[in-house]
Amino acid sequence: MPLGRRERLAAIAALLTGEPARLFRLEAFAERFGVSRSTLSDDVSRLSDIIQAAGTGRVETVQGPHGGVRFLPGFEAREQRALLEEFARSVADPGRVLPGGFLYLTDLVCAPGWAGRLGTVFAQAMRDAMPTHVLTVETKGIPLALMTARALGLPLLIARRDARVTEGPAVSITYLSGTSGRVQGMSLPRRALPPGGRVVVVDDFMRGGGTAKGLVDLVAEFGATVAGIAVAVATARPAPKRVGGYLPLLVLTRVDEASRWVELKPNLDLERVP
Amino acid sequence: MPLGRRERLAAIAALLTGEPARLFRLEAFAERFGVSRSTLSDDVSRLSDIIQAAGTGRVETVQGPHGGVRFLPGFEAREQRALLEEFARSVADPGRVLPGGFLYLTDLVCAPGWAGRLGTVFAQAMRDAMPTHVLTVETKGIPLALMTARALGLPLLIARRDARVTEGPAVSITYLSGTSGRVQGMSLPRRALPPGGRVVVVDDFMRGGGTAKGLVDLVAEFGATVAGIAVAVATARPAPKRVGGYLPLLVLTRVDEASRWVELKPNLDLERVP
């Protein structure tokens, strides 16, 4: 069906934003919409401006025989700050304080909307490090890690607490968990990560950094390197943690069980903690 | 910035498809783009046709004071069949056969692209059952379940193998796992699911159906009901399984370890197994 330019732009916008980071060949679009490649190049250039103005990300054109066009999700600085402030307000809700002074965050970090928005923030902050994989450890970090991987167009790897027969030969490490004070294990299928891979580590929560350190060690066992570490919420103490250079979205300074008081600070400038 | 109609349509398309199932108020769009509500209604109606033609889903208008417009992802019948056939080919890859005759599927079900496409198929199949929540059990089903929840605009619930202090009071059940032949436990935070909830259960793999049966029992403990069960891959045997009425995307009939032969059938018409 031949579409007018108006319709073509909207259809291309829907296709690109529906699968972020996926490279669409211009030839495929040209064929689909029955227009010349140069017409389509004009469309893409116009669409790039429109999406920039909509504030949901940007359109990137990749040159060359394997090139094409793709949508990279991202927020403008102002919207990103507003988002982090809203996330901070949600986390500080007194109703989240649990017996023992823990914070119930599961519903937030598992909500598709929040996981998507925070994953986009992570992706935008990590894109320049040219990662090849996103890694998390089961369980609550998985939605965030998936949405980060989606926004970056990368595979998601999930380390397991125990190696599973259904995942074949695996590489295992042990690490000291600060939360439980115990030595724990973590494993990743041998085939999951090639040597030379550049890995973004994503998790929902960091206290002592033991789990993140375990993931860093696991990556090293594969001959791969860590391109960045991102967590939704990190506690201010203990400091320093077992890993450095991580990016937290919120820093939690105090949870008072009796008064249900939650004290935290959004990391509005996305500064890495040394 | 005032945009022409052409640009407005593309911008609205980008906003709607960027957050599937999220209801956007027409007033907010009208204000943002500086046009009247009736102009915007025309835009939405035109956009609805365009997205229909693009084959990535449909635009729904919800009437009333809390109404608005939203994008519901979905595939045309033909594209859905092609997708399931491609998924079947990927799963049948001889390189996936592991020692013990297991199939390595982790990379597929965790890939953002596949999780997104299969989650959209699940969402489309389950939408009419009017679910309120999507539930899975850790670990490998989480990406699929998240993308299903995202396409439906619903919260994701993750049952844990053990109750965690960081999730507060929880409801636990025990179930017989066919894979391990052992009694296992599963729990969900008390606050996660209200009575009367209608739950879609999602998992990556079903053999005996013990885990799915456990999830069904867990839902019942909350005074909620199961609106549907969806799995990416189910084995043909044993039949019947411990739950009925589930929707598999692929049915696996044989995995031969020696010859690395994988025999399976895509469920092209999305028939429920009784």
Interface residues (C-beta under 8 A of the other chain):
Chain A: M1 L3 R5 R6 E7 L9 A10 A11 I12 A13 A14 L15 L16 T17 G18 E19 R22 R46 L47 D49 I50 I51 A53 A54 T56 G57 F71 P73 L98 P99 G100 F102 L103 Y104 T106 D107 C110 A111 P112 G113 A115 G116 E138 T139 K140 I142 P143 L146 M147 A149 R150 G153 L154 P155 L156 L157 I158 R160 V165 T166 E167 G168 P189 R191 A192 F205
Chain B: M1 L3 R5 R6 E7 L9 A10 A11 I12 A13 A14 L15 L16 T17 G18 E19 R22 R46 L47 I50 I51 A53 A54 T56 G57 F71 P73 L98 P99 G100 F102 L103 Y104 L105 T106 D107 C110 A111 P112 G113 A115 G116 E138 T139 K140 I142 P143 L146 M147 A149 R150 G153 L154 P155 L156 L157 I158 R160 V165 T166 E167 G168 P169 P189 R191 A192 F205
